[in-house]
C-alpha cells in the first residue's frame, strides 16, 4: 500500500537495488538489498552477504563494487562498505529537510487510490444487555483498524453484528407481557438497557425453574419469528432503546460506529434457510442426530471424534454458525468485500476456522477474498484473573470509563489547578478515555493485559497521556515561536549541519507511512503505538539537548521549528488513527 519512494528507506533501497543489478550477473533476479535503519549510519544494506554466497563472490569485494556504483545524489550523501559485506549509507541534509517540509503526513495517505473493500466486524453487543469490559477490546481494536485502513485508501465498511434475535427475547418479552407494571424504558439518570439487563436475569431464572413459563416463552419466540405485531413492537422498542445506549457508549469512547453500521442477527435471519439448503445440495452439510452439521477431517476432539460445525440444531433452530455463513455470503456478494476481518475474542478461533472452511467449500469465500479472525486476549485485573467486580460480576463498561475520566480529572487538575471548569471537563474526558484506549491498543492484541488505571494515567512510560503531553509540548513551542519564517520556502535558505538527535528524529518521522502499512498487513495497532512512543521519546531528547527558540542561528532555529511541526503532525495523525484526542494544551 505504500508507494515506492514514499519513505527515505524506500528511496535508498531503490538506489541500492539499481547498483546491485549493475554489478551482479544479468540473469540473477532474486535480489533483496535488505536496507534497514542503523546505529552506525542512517541506513545499512545487509543483502550482499547472501548474494555473494549465491553468486560465488567474495562479500567484501562485492560490497566495495556496489558502493562505487552508488554515486552521491540528492538523497544519498555517501555510501561505504563495512564489515564482512555490508553497506553503510548516509542521507543528505537537504533530503531530510525536504521530508520534514512535506504537507501534513495524513494528506498523502488519504489521496491514495482505494485498494480494497474491507468489511470489519467489531463491537458486537447484545440487545437488552449492558456493554461490559469484555466489549472493550473488540470495539477499540476494530475502530483503530477501521481508521488506519481507511487512511491507507481501503474502502472500509464497518459492521456491528448485534445480538438481537433468539430465545432470550422470547423469555424477556413474555416476562414483561406478564408484568405490565414494570417500567423498563429510559428514565432520567438510567438507560432502559440497565433495567432490561436486570429483568433478563429474572426472566432467565424463571425460565430455568418454571416449566410452564418456559413453554410460554418458547411460544413467544415462535410469535416473534412469525411476525406477531405485538411481539415485534415490544422487540423493536428494545432494539431502539439498546441502540440509544450503545451510541452513548460509542460517543463516550469516540469510536466511529453508528446505527448505519448495525446489522444484527435479525438482518440475516431470512437468509438462513437458503444457507442450509445450499449446504445440503452441495453435500457439504449432513444430518447427525437430527442436527445439520459440517464435519472436518482435521478437527477432532479429545476422544478423536470429529467436531462438527452445527448449522441447524435438532429442534430446527439456527445458531451463530448459520448467521456467520449468511453474513459471509452477503458481505462478499452484496458489499463486494475482498477482505473480511472479524475482531472477536481469541477463544472463538475454532468457530471461525470452521466457518471460513465451510464458506470456502461452498465457494462463498472465493480465492481472492481474505477472511481473518482478528483474535484478542482478555482484560485482566490486578490478581491476574479476568477483570471483575469484588462480587465477581462483570464490570459495566460505562462504570469503567467514568472511573477513568474521574482519575484523569484529578491528574489534570493537579498539574493545572487554574483551568476553567469546562476546559477541565474536556481534558479529563480526552485524557481518561485516551488512557484506556491506548493501554489496550499498545498491548499486543493476542495477549492478555492487566487493567491498571494508575499505570494508564501516568506521564511516565508508554502511556496515552505521555503522548498527549508530548503533542501539547510541541504545540506550546510553536505558539511561542509564532509563524514559521517565510525564508523556509526560499532557495537561499541553507541549513547548518544537523545534530545526531535531529537526524534520528527526522528519520523516525519518515517511517510513519511504512508503519501504517505494517499495521494494515499485521492488523496489530500496537505497532503504531510503539512508533508514536519512539517519536515522543526522541522528541524529548531533542527538546532537552537542542535549543529551539534560542538556537544559535536563524536557519537552525527554522529547521528545529520545522521538526517540531512535523512531530506535532505525526503525533496528532497517529493518535487520531487510534481514535485518541491530541489536545493542544495540557
MIGUDO-624694 format. One record per residue (C-alpha): residue number from 1; x, y negated, z. Coordinates in Angstrom, 2 decimals. Each point is the difference from the previous one (the first is absolute). Layout:
BEGIN
   nr       px       py       pz
  NUM        X        Y        Z
...
***
This chain:
BEGIN
   nr       px       py       pz
    1     0.00     0.00     0.00
    2     2.99    -2.33     0.47
    3     1.20    -1.20    -3.38
    4     3.66     0.10    -1.01
    5     1.86    -3.05     1.20
    6    -2.51    -0.85     2.69
    7     2.69     0.37     2.67
    8     3.72    -0.68    -0.03
    9     0.65     3.68     0.67
   10    -1.83     0.85    -3.22
   11     1.92    -2.66    -1.90
   12     3.28     1.44     1.26
   13    -1.12     3.57    -0.67
   14    -0.83    -0.79    -3.64
   15     3.41    -1.59    -0.54
   16     1.86     2.91     1.60
   17    -2.07     2.46    -2.05
   18     0.95    -1.76    -3.25
   19     3.68     0.06     0.96
   20    -0.16     3.69     0.91
   21    -1.55     0.85    -3.35
   22     2.84    -1.79    -1.78
   23     2.61     2.05     1.85
   24    -1.68     3.43     0.14
   25    -0.35     2.36    -2.96
   26    -2.93    -1.03    -2.26
   27    -1.80     3.33     0.42
   28    -0.05    -0.36     3.79
   29    -3.47    -1.30     0.92
   30    -0.55     0.94     3.65
   31     1.40    -3.15     1.57
   32    -0.98    -1.49     3.36
   33     2.19    -2.86     1.29
   34    -1.33     0.47     3.57
   35     0.35    -3.69     0.84
   36    -0.64    -0.73     3.68
   37     0.49    -2.96     2.39
   38     3.41     0.18     1.66
   39     1.74    -1.36     3.09
   40     3.30    -0.34    -1.91
   41    -1.49    -1.92    -2.92
   42    -3.42    -1.20    -1.10
   43    -0.63     3.32    -1.79
   44     1.81     3.28    -0.56
   45    -0.44     2.42    -2.93
   46     0.46     3.60     1.17
   47    -1.03     1.94    -3.10
   48     3.43     0.39    -1.56
   49     1.16     2.81     2.30
   50    -2.61     2.44    -1.30
   51     0.45    -1.20    -3.59
   52     3.76     0.48     0.15
   53    -0.48     3.59     1.08
   54    -2.61     0.62    -2.70
   55     2.23    -1.44    -2.75
   56     3.29     1.43     1.27
   57     1.42    -3.48     0.65
   58     2.00    -1.32     2.93
   59    -2.39    -2.10     2.08
   60     2.38    -2.86     0.80
   61     1.04    -0.34    -3.62
   62    -3.64     0.04    -1.12
   63    -0.89    -2.67     2.58
   64     2.88    -2.19    -1.16
   65    -1.07     0.26    -3.65
   66    -3.63    -0.84     0.84
   67     1.12    -2.94     2.17
   68     2.04    -1.39    -2.91
   69    -3.10     0.17    -2.21
   70    -2.11    -2.06     2.42
   71     0.95    -3.58    -0.79
   72    -1.03    -2.78     2.41
   73    -3.25    -1.68    -1.08
   74    -2.85    -2.01     1.48
   75    -0.88     2.81     2.43
   76     3.18     1.96     0.77
   77     2.89    -2.07     1.35
   78     2.46     2.89     0.06
   79     0.18     3.80    -0.04
   80     2.81     2.06     1.52
   81     0.66     3.74     0.24
   82     0.20     1.27     3.56
   83     0.86     3.19     1.86
   84    -0.25     3.34    -1.79
   85    -2.22    -1.35    -2.80
   86    -2.40    -2.68     1.15
   87    -0.68    -3.43    -1.46
   88    -0.33    -3.04     2.26
   89    -1.99    -2.87    -1.47
   90    -0.57    -3.60     1.09
   91    -2.81    -2.31    -1.13
   92     0.61    -3.56    -1.18
   93    -1.05    -2.81     2.31
   94    -2.11    -1.41    -2.83
   95    -1.94     3.27    -0.36
   96    -0.74    -0.02     3.73
   97    -1.11    -3.61    -0.19
   98    -2.29     0.67    -2.96
   99    -1.63     2.89     1.85
  100    -0.90    -2.05     3.06
  101    -1.23    -2.85    -2.24
  102    -2.61     2.24    -1.66
  103    -3.73    -0.67     0.50
  104    -1.62     1.58     3.09
  105     0.72     3.71     0.06
  106    -3.65     1.04    -0.21
  107    -0.62    -1.74    -3.32
  108     2.03     2.20    -2.37
  109    -1.52     3.07     1.60
  110    -3.56    -1.21    -0.57
  111     0.70    -0.65    -3.66
  112     0.95     3.60    -0.75
  113    -2.25     1.93    -2.38
  114    -2.29     2.42     1.88
  115     1.63     3.39    -0.18
  116    -2.61     2.29     1.52
  117    -3.48     0.26     1.50
  118     0.45     1.06     3.62
  119    -2.87     1.02     2.27
  120     0.87    -0.23     3.70
  121    -2.32     1.76     2.45
  122     0.52    -1.39     3.50
  123    -1.58    -0.98     3.35
  124    -2.98     2.47    -0.26
  125    -2.01    -0.87     3.16
  126    -3.28     1.71     0.84
  127    -3.36    -1.73    -0.10
  128    -1.57    -0.50     3.46
  129     3.34     0.50     1.73
  130     2.52    -2.52     1.29
  131     3.42    -0.08    -1.59
  132     2.71     1.23     2.34
  133     3.78     0.06     0.11
  134    -0.03     3.00    -2.35
  135    -1.26    -2.26    -2.80
  136     2.84    -2.48     0.47
  137     2.71     1.67    -2.04
  138    -2.12     0.89    -3.02
  139    -1.39    -3.54    -0.21
  140     3.34    -1.79     0.42
  141     2.11     2.30    -2.20
  142    -2.62     0.07    -2.74
  143    -0.30    -3.78     0.00
  144     3.78    -0.48    -0.23
  145     0.22     2.44    -2.92
  146    -2.92    -1.70    -1.77
  147     1.69    -3.41     0.32
  148     3.43     1.26    -1.05
  149    -1.14     2.00    -3.02
  150    -2.16    -2.92    -1.15
  151     3.00    -2.32     0.23
  152     1.92     2.34    -2.30
  153    -2.68    -0.14    -2.68
  154    -2.06     3.10     0.72
  155    -3.78    -0.30    -0.25
  156    -0.92     1.06     3.52
  157    -3.51     1.20     0.81
  158    -0.64     0.18     3.74
  159    -2.39     2.71     1.20
  160    -1.36     0.22     3.53
  161    -1.41     3.54     0.27
  162    -2.62    -0.55     2.71
  163    -1.40     2.92     1.99
  164    -3.66    -0.85    -0.57
  165    -1.77     3.33    -0.68
  166    -0.68     3.28     1.71
  167    -1.52     1.73     3.02
  168     1.11    -2.66     2.50
  169    -2.41    -2.51    -1.51
  170    -2.90     2.43     0.27
  171     0.53     0.44     3.72
  172     0.57    -3.72     0.63
  173    -3.00    -1.18    -2.06
  174    -2.22     2.63     1.61
  175     1.11    -1.05     3.49
  176    -0.69    -3.68    -0.73
  177    -3.38     0.87    -1.54
  178    -0.96     1.82     3.21
  179     1.20    -2.92     2.17
  180    -1.39    -3.14    -1.66
  181     0.69    -2.02     3.15
  182     3.74     0.17    -0.64
  183     1.52    -3.15    -1.52
  184     3.15     0.71    -1.93
  185     0.34    -2.75    -2.61
  186     2.43    -2.86     0.54
  187    -0.46    -2.23     3.02
  188     2.12    -2.93     1.17
  189     3.40     1.19     1.17
  190    -0.39     3.63    -1.05
  191    -0.10     1.52    -3.48
  192    -2.78     2.48    -0.68
  193     2.62     2.63    -0.82
  194     1.04     0.08     3.66
  195    -3.52     1.01     1.00
  196    -0.30     2.45    -2.89
  197     3.27     1.57     1.05
  198    -1.33     0.57     3.52
  199    -3.39     1.22    -1.22
  200     1.65     2.46    -2.37
  201     1.75     1.60     2.97
  202    -3.36     0.40     1.75
  203    -1.66     1.40    -3.13
  204     2.91     2.42    -0.51
  205    -0.29     1.38     3.52
  206    -3.76     0.42    -0.44
  207     0.54     1.72    -3.35
  208     2.40     2.47     1.64
  209    -2.28     0.80     2.97
  210    -3.57    -0.30    -1.28
  211    -0.83     2.42    -2.85
  212    -3.32    -1.72    -0.71
  213     1.65    -3.39    -0.43
  214     2.71     1.63    -2.13
  215    -2.66     1.38    -2.32
  216    -1.72    -3.40    -0.26
  217     3.38    -1.60    -0.77
  218     0.66     2.50    -2.79
  219    -3.41    -0.79    -1.46
  220     0.95    -3.67     0.12
  221     3.18     0.77    -1.98
  222    -2.16     1.54    -2.72
  223    -2.21    -3.12     0.09
  224     3.06    -2.18    -0.48
  225     1.32     2.10    -2.87
  226    -3.39     0.06    -1.77
  227    -0.48    -3.75     0.29
  228    -2.68    -0.39     2.69
  229    -0.59    -3.81     0.07
  230    -0.14    -0.44     3.80
  231     3.12     2.13     0.52
  232     1.89    -1.75    -2.78
  233    -0.97    -3.39     1.44
  234     1.43     0.88     3.42
  235     3.16     1.41    -1.61
  236     0.44    -3.11    -2.16
  237    -0.29    -2.26     3.05
  238     2.75     2.02     1.68
  239     2.19    -0.30    -3.08
  240    -0.45    -3.77    -0.24
  241     0.65    -0.52     3.71
  242     3.10     2.18    -0.20
  243     1.33    -1.91    -3.00
  244    -0.38    -3.29     1.86
  245     2.02     1.48     2.82
  246     2.65     1.43    -2.34
  247     0.34    -3.40    -1.68
  248     0.56    -1.60     3.40
  249     2.85     2.44     0.62
  250     1.48    -0.52    -3.47
  251    -0.18    -3.77     0.42
  252     1.77     0.31     3.35
  253     2.68     2.19    -1.57
  254     0.22    -2.23    -3.09
  255    -0.32     2.92    -2.42
  256    -1.45    -0.20    -3.50
  257    -2.89     2.48     0.28
  258    -3.49    -1.33    -0.72
  259    -3.47     1.49    -0.52
  260     0.79     0.27    -3.72
  261     2.70     2.56     0.82
  262    -2.32     2.27     1.98
  263    -0.93     3.31    -1.62
  264    -1.30     2.37     2.63
  265    -0.91     3.66    -0.06
  266    -3.56    -0.97    -0.97
  267     1.34    -1.52    -3.22
  268     1.40     3.37    -1.10
  269    -2.89     2.10     1.31
  270    -1.93     0.08    -3.33
  271     3.13     1.38    -1.70
  272     0.56     3.00     2.28
  273    -2.29     2.54    -1.67
  274     1.74    -0.61    -3.31
  275     3.42     0.40     1.65
  276    -1.05     3.38     1.40
  277    -1.58     1.23    -3.24
  278     3.03    -1.04    -2.04
  279     2.36     1.88     2.31
  280    -2.22     3.11    -0.23
  281    -0.20    -0.17    -3.81
  282     3.79    -0.28    -0.28
  283     0.52     2.94     2.33
  284     1.91    -2.17     2.47
  285    -2.43     0.31     2.92
  286    -1.50     3.28     1.19
  287    -2.47     1.01     2.71
  288     1.36     1.42     3.23
  289    -2.35     0.81     2.90
  290    -2.58    -2.28    -1.61
  291     2.34    -2.99    -0.28
  292     1.41    -1.35    -3.26
  293     3.78     0.12     0.31
  294     3.22    -0.58    -1.93
  295     2.90     2.32     0.89
  296     3.74    -0.46    -0.51
  297     2.68     2.67    -0.26
  298     2.55    -2.10     1.87
  299    -2.22    -1.21     2.87
  300    -0.52     2.61     2.70
  301    -0.64    -0.03     3.73
  302     1.92     1.69     2.85
  303    -1.79     3.25    -0.79
  304     1.20    -0.20    -3.65
  305    -3.61    -0.47    -1.12
  306    -0.56    -2.64    -2.67
  307    -1.23    -3.33     1.37
  308    -2.84    -1.36    -2.16
  309    -1.10    -3.51    -0.87
  310    -3.73     0.07     0.82
  311    -1.88    -1.97    -2.64
  312    -3.49     0.90     1.25
  313    -0.87     1.59     3.32
  314    -2.15     3.09     0.34
  315    -2.95    -2.16     1.12
  316     0.20    -1.95    -3.28
  317     1.57    -3.12     1.52
  318     3.01    -1.73    -1.49
  319     3.10    -1.03     1.94
  320     2.98    -2.28    -0.52
  321     1.50     2.18    -2.74
  322    -2.92    -0.44    -2.40
  323    -0.13    -3.75     0.63
  324     3.75    -0.38    -0.57
  325    -0.21     1.97    -3.25
  326    -2.88    -2.19    -1.20
  327     2.01    -3.08     0.93
  328     2.96     1.20    -2.08
  329    -2.21     0.52    -3.07
  330    -1.57    -3.42     0.42
  331     3.27    -1.83     0.62
  332     1.76     1.57    -2.96
  333    -2.88    -0.02    -2.51
  334    -1.85    -3.19     0.98
  335     2.66    -2.17     1.62
  336     2.83     1.07    -2.32
  337     2.40     0.84     2.83
  338     3.45     1.26    -0.89
  339     1.16     0.07     3.60
  340    -2.13     1.10     2.96
  341     1.26    -0.80     3.49
  342    -1.70     1.39     3.11
  343     1.20    -1.75     3.16
  344    -1.13     2.62     2.50
  345     1.39     1.60     3.16
  346     2.81     2.49    -0.71
  347    -2.02     2.75     1.67
  348    -2.22     0.07    -3.10
  349     2.90     1.10    -2.22
  350    -1.34     3.50    -0.64
  351    -3.47    -1.32    -0.86
  352     1.37    -2.36    -2.66
  353     2.38     2.62    -1.33
  354    -2.97     2.27    -0.69
  355    -2.22    -2.79    -1.35
  356     2.68    -1.20    -2.42
  357     0.77     3.55    -1.15
  358    -3.71     0.68    -0.60
  359    -0.41    -3.25    -1.94
  360     2.97     0.88    -2.22
  361    -1.40     3.47    -0.72
  362    -3.28    -1.65    -1.03
  363     1.87    -2.54    -2.16
  364    -1.45    -2.89     2.01
  365     3.55    -0.97     0.91
  366     1.80    -0.27    -3.32
  367     3.73     0.46    -0.46
  368     0.49    -3.75    -0.31
  369    -1.83    -0.73     3.27
  370     1.93     0.00     3.27
  371    -1.84     0.88     3.23
  372     1.84    -0.60     3.27
  373    -0.96     0.54     3.60
  374     1.67    -2.96     1.76
  375     0.15     1.66     3.40
  376     0.88    -1.74     3.23
  377     0.80     0.93     3.58
  378    -1.82    -0.71     3.26
  379    -0.05    -3.10     2.21
  380     1.32     1.07     3.40
  381    -0.21    -1.47     3.48
  382     2.96    -0.57     2.31
  383    -0.37     3.59     1.23
  384     0.68     1.32    -3.50
  385    -3.55     1.28    -0.43
  386    -2.71    -1.27    -2.38
  387    -0.90    -3.54     1.07
  388    -3.12     0.06     2.23
  389    -1.53    -1.79     2.97
  390     0.79     1.15     3.53
  391    -3.33     1.82    -0.02
  392     1.10     1.89    -3.09
  393    -2.31    -1.81    -2.41
  394     1.07    -1.15    -3.45
  395     0.97    -3.68     0.11
  396    -2.31    -2.40    -1.85
  397     1.87    -1.84    -2.72
  398    -1.50    -3.41     0.82
  399     1.06     0.37     3.65
  400     3.52     0.76    -1.13
  401     0.12    -3.05    -2.26
  402    -1.47    -2.26     2.69
  403     2.72     1.12     2.40
  404     2.71    -0.69    -2.58
  405    -1.32    -3.50    -0.69
  406    -0.23    -0.78     3.71
  407     3.58     1.09     0.61
  408     1.16    -1.97    -3.03
  409    -1.79    -3.07     1.38
  410     2.05     0.20     3.18
  411     3.25     0.41    -1.96
  412    -0.72    -2.93    -2.33
  413    -1.27    -2.26     2.82
  414     3.12     0.71     2.06
  415     2.21    -1.06    -2.90
  416    -2.20    -2.99    -1.00
  417    -1.89    -1.19     3.13
  418    -1.32    -3.18    -1.66
  419    -1.73     1.60    -2.99
  420    -3.57    -1.18    -0.65
  421    -2.56     2.67     0.88
  422    -1.14     0.57    -3.60
  423     3.56     0.42    -1.28
  424     0.78     2.35     2.90
  425    -3.05     2.12    -0.90
  426     1.13     0.25    -3.63
  427     3.60     0.88     0.84
  428    -1.10     2.54     2.63
  429    -2.07     1.83    -2.64
  430     2.77    -0.16    -2.60
  431     2.68     1.21     2.41
  432    -2.11     2.63     1.79
  433    -1.50     1.59    -3.10
  434     3.31    -0.32    -1.84
  435     1.78     1.76     2.87
  436    -2.38     2.98    -0.10
  437     0.17     0.30    -3.78
  438     3.77    -0.39    -0.24
  439     0.66     2.57     2.75
  440    -2.04     2.50    -2.00
  441     1.39    -0.84    -3.43
  442     3.64    -0.19     1.10
  443    -0.22     3.61     1.21
  444     0.50     2.75    -2.53
  445    -3.64     0.85    -0.74
  446     0.59     3.76     0.20
  447     1.09    -0.26     3.64
  448    -1.88    -0.65     3.22
  449     0.70    -3.27     1.79
  450    -0.57    -1.33     3.52
  451    -2.41    -2.91     0.43
  452     1.82    -2.45     2.29
  453    -1.28    -3.60    -0.04
  454     2.94    -1.31     2.05
  455     2.41     1.25    -2.63
  456    -2.21    -1.09    -2.91
  457    -0.36    -3.60     1.19
  458     3.68    -0.66     0.54
  459     2.48    -2.38    -1.60
  460     2.70     2.66     0.29
  461     0.37     2.84    -2.46
  462    -1.90     1.04    -3.09
  463    -3.41    -1.55     0.77
  464    -2.57    -2.03    -1.88
  465     0.56    -2.95     2.36
  466     3.74     0.02    -0.76
  467    -0.74    -0.34    -3.72
  468    -2.71    -2.61     0.56
  469     2.39    -2.01     2.16
  470     2.75     0.24    -2.66
  471    -2.45    -1.34    -2.58
  472    -1.07    -2.85     2.31
  473     3.65    -0.89     0.62
  474     0.61    -0.20    -3.75
  475    -2.99    -2.29    -0.47
  476     1.21    -2.19     2.86
  477     3.38    -0.49    -1.71
  478    -1.66    -0.86    -3.31
  479    -2.36    -2.50     1.67
  480     2.92    -1.77     1.63
  481     1.90    -0.02    -3.30
  482    -2.84    -1.61    -1.97
  483    -0.10     0.49    -3.77
  484     2.85     1.95    -1.56
  485     2.36    -2.32    -1.90
  486    -0.85    -0.53    -3.67
  487     3.64     0.75    -0.87
  488    -0.81     3.71     0.34
  489    -1.37     0.03    -3.54
  490     2.85    -2.06    -1.42
  491     2.77     1.64    -2.03
  492     2.52    -2.11     1.89
  493    -0.79     1.87     3.19
  494     2.94     2.19     0.98
  495     0.14     2.23     3.02
  496     2.91     0.42     2.38
  497     1.16     3.56     0.80
  498    -2.58     2.09     1.84
  499     0.52     1.29     3.53
  500    -0.23     3.82     0.28
  501    -3.22    -0.27     2.08
  502    -1.57    -2.16    -2.74
  503     0.90     2.53    -2.69
  504    -1.32     2.87     2.07
  505    -3.30    -1.80     0.61
  506    -0.44    -0.93    -3.68
  507     0.67     3.56    -1.12
  508    -2.43     1.34     2.59
  509    -2.72    -2.36    -1.22
  510     0.56     1.18    -3.56
  511    -0.92     3.58     0.94
  512    -3.69    -0.70     0.74
  513    -1.46     1.04    -3.40
  514     1.90     3.30     0.13
  515    -1.14     0.59     3.60
  516    -3.62    -0.49    -1.04
  517     0.43     2.45    -2.87
  518     1.40     2.46     2.55
  519    -3.10    -0.48     2.17
  520    -2.16     0.66    -3.05
  521     1.80     3.27    -0.71
  522     0.38     1.24     3.58
  523    -3.26    -1.48     1.37
  524     1.94    -0.90     3.14
  525    -0.58    -3.60     1.17
  526     2.70     0.31     2.66
  527     2.57    -0.47    -2.77
  528    -1.30    -3.53    -0.57
  529     0.00    -0.62     3.77
  530     3.64     1.09     0.24
  531     0.94    -2.34    -2.86
  532    -1.78    -2.99     1.55
  533     1.64     0.71     3.35
  534     3.41     0.09    -1.68
  535    -0.73    -3.37    -1.66
  536    -1.04    -1.49     3.35
  537     3.12     1.35     1.71
  538     2.31    -1.33    -2.70
  539    -1.79    -3.34     0.03
  540     0.61    -0.23     3.76
  541     3.71     0.63    -0.57
  542     0.05    -2.58    -2.80
  543    -1.91    -2.55     2.12
  544     2.39     0.44     2.92
  545     3.26    -0.09    -1.99
  546    -0.67    -2.40    -2.90
  547    -0.99    -3.64     0.64
  548    -2.97    -0.80    -2.22
  549    -1.24    -3.54     0.50
  550     3.48    -1.09     1.06
  551     1.89     1.96    -2.66
  552     3.45    -1.36    -0.95
  553    -1.11    -1.14    -3.48
  554    -3.21    -0.76    -1.89
  555     0.32     2.97    -2.36
  556     0.51     2.44     2.91
  557    -2.95    -1.56     1.83
  558    -2.18     0.40    -3.09
  559     1.09     3.59    -0.56
  560    -0.76     0.91     3.61
  561    -3.39    -1.68    -0.16
  562    -0.71     2.01    -3.14
  563     0.92     3.14     1.93
  564    -2.38    -1.04     2.79
  565    -2.76    -0.56    -2.53
  566     0.59     3.42    -1.59
  567    -0.01     1.69     3.41
  568    -3.27    -1.71     0.89
  569    -1.62     1.14    -3.24
  570     1.29     3.57     0.41
  571    -1.28     0.30     3.58
  572    -3.36    -1.56    -0.85
  573    -0.41     2.21    -3.07
  574     1.09     3.16     1.79
  575    -2.14    -0.59     3.09
  576    -2.93    -0.83    -2.28
  577     0.38     3.35    -1.76
  578    -0.20     1.64     3.43
  579    -3.15    -2.01     0.76
  580     1.75    -2.06     2.70
  581    -0.19    -3.78     0.36
  582     3.17    -2.12    -0.22
  583    -0.64    -3.12     2.12
  584     1.96    -3.14    -0.91
  585     0.31    -0.93     3.67
  586     0.42     2.28     2.98
***
